[in-house]
Each structure stands twice: as C-alpha cells, then as structure tokens.
Amino acid sequence: MTSNPPDNMPRVTPYLLYEDLSGTIDWLINAFGLTERMRVSAPDGTANHAEMVYADGVIMMGQPGDDYQNPTRSGHVSNQVYIYVDDADAHHAQAKAAGATILEEPNDTFYGDRRYGAEDCEGHHWYFATHVRDVAEEDMHP
C-alpha cells in the first residue's frame, strides 16, 4: 500500500528529537540556515512539534517524551542528516561562527562532494555538501 503525502511534502522526511525544541529551532536557523515552516505548541507554550525546511527538504522535529531519547539524553549519536547546499565552505563558516561543533572540516570526498560535518546544540550530526564533480562508480575508492 502506498500513501501519497501532501503536494508540499517530500516522500522521505527525517524526524529529529530535541529536549529544548523551542531553543533548537532558533539555533538551527542561525547556525544552519534552516527556515521554520511550522510550530505546534503545548498548552504551556513550549514547542512540541516543528517543521524546518532547507531548499525543498523538510525536517520534522519534536520533543522525545518518555519513550524516546535524543543524543543529549542517551549520550549516543542516533542519526545523521546530509544536506546539499550551494557553498559548503561558506555554510561551514556560518555554522562555526554560530557555535556549531565542527566534526569534520570541509574536504573533497572520493565520491565528488565537498562536505563538512557539524554537531548541533543537542548532539545530532549534520553533513553539508556541495557536489563539485561527477565520479564514475568504478572510480569511487575511499
């Protein structure tokens, strides 16, 4: 069985969990250039669900509650997000200036992307890349 999402939603959308979702939304806007698409607040006014966009990609996020753990609570990285940007070096400079922990400096990969890695304010790992050259599959060697 297939289900079609609304026209403005991609078919695959990561869902990340944050202990301080309200604060994280502002941090992601400042550090990674994401745009807030929507925010749903609990009765106490704190965000408990949000959707952020970058170009045509959507990232959903919420609070972990009692049944789930994010890296802040578990102490382990639980996922990685890979996003293509126009200029990985300029994006890296913005993230670094905003206080992102840089996991990997910008570098050219064997598969044709220039990328860097960063950790957000609650421990999720993000990779931002610019495709700089096409590489034939038989020429891809780490």
N, C-alpha and C positions, 0 to 999 in steps of 0.2 A: 504494500500500500504506500502511495506517495502523498505527501501533503504539500501543497504549494503555499509558500509564505506570501504575505502582502507584497505588492509590487516594489515597495521601497525597502525591502529586507533581503539580504543575501541568503542563500540556502544554508550556509555554514556560518555560525556565529559563536565565537568563544564567550564563555561566561566566567568572569573572574570574581572572587570573593575578597572583600575588604572589611576589616574591623571598623575603620573610620571612613565610611563611604563618602560622606559629605566633604571631608577634608581631602580625600584622594581625588575627587573629581576636579577640584581646583588645581591640585598638584599635577595631574595628567594634562590639563590644559596648558599650564605654564611650562612644564618640562618637555612634553612630547608633542605639543601642538594639536591634541585631540580637541574635538568640539562636542559640547554637551548637546545631545539630541532630546533627551527627556529625563525627568527625575520624578520618582514616586516617593512620597514621604510618609513615614509612620505617623500616628497620632501625636507623638511628641515632637514632630517637626524634623527629625533626622531622616536622611535618605535611607531607604531600604532596597531600592532598585533604581538603576540608571542605565542609560544607553549613551555611549560615546561613539563618535564617528571620526574616521580619518579617510579622506577621499571617498571611495564608495564602500568602505568596510565599516561594519558595525561591531562594537564590543559591548556586550551586556555585562552588568556587574551588580552585585548585591552584597548583603551582609551574610556572614557564614552561619549565624544561628548556632544551635547546639549540636546539630548533626554533621556539620562540615567544618573543615579547618583550612585556613589560608596559610601561607608561609610564616606570617607573624606568629600564629598560634602553634603551628606544627614544627617550625624550625627547619622545614624542608621545602625545596622548590617543587612545586606541583605541576607547573606547565611553563611553556614559553610561547610568546606571541612574536610572529615575524611579519613586519610591515614594510612595504616598499614606499620609499619617499623620493622626492626629486633630487635631493642632495644629501647623502649620508653624512658628509663631513660637516655641513652647516647644521644639520639636525643634531649631530653629536655635540657641537659647540653649545647649542641651545640647551640640551639636556644637562650637560655638565655644568653650565652656568646656573641652572635651576636646582642643582644639588643632587642630581641622579648619581647613583653609584655606577661607575663605568666598569663593566665586566671585561670588555674587550675593546681595545682602541680600534678606530677604523682601519680596515685592511682589505686587500683584494683577495677574494676566495678563488679556489680552483674551479668553481662552477660558474664564474662570471659576474658575481655580485661584489660590490664594495659595501661592507657592512660593519656595524659595531654593535656591541651588546651593552645593555644597561639594566640595572635593577631599580624597580620603582620603590616608593616610600613604604611599601609593605612586603617587599621581597619577591614579587613576581618578576620574571626575567622577560625582557623585550629585546628583540633584534630588529634593527632598522637598516634597510639596504637600498642601494641603487644598482640596478642592473647595468653593468658597464661593457660587457662583451658576451657574445654568444659562444658557447663551447660545445663542440660535438660530444655526444655521450661517450664515445670511445676515447676521448681525450681528457675526460674527467678523472683526475688522480689526486687524492689528498696529499 
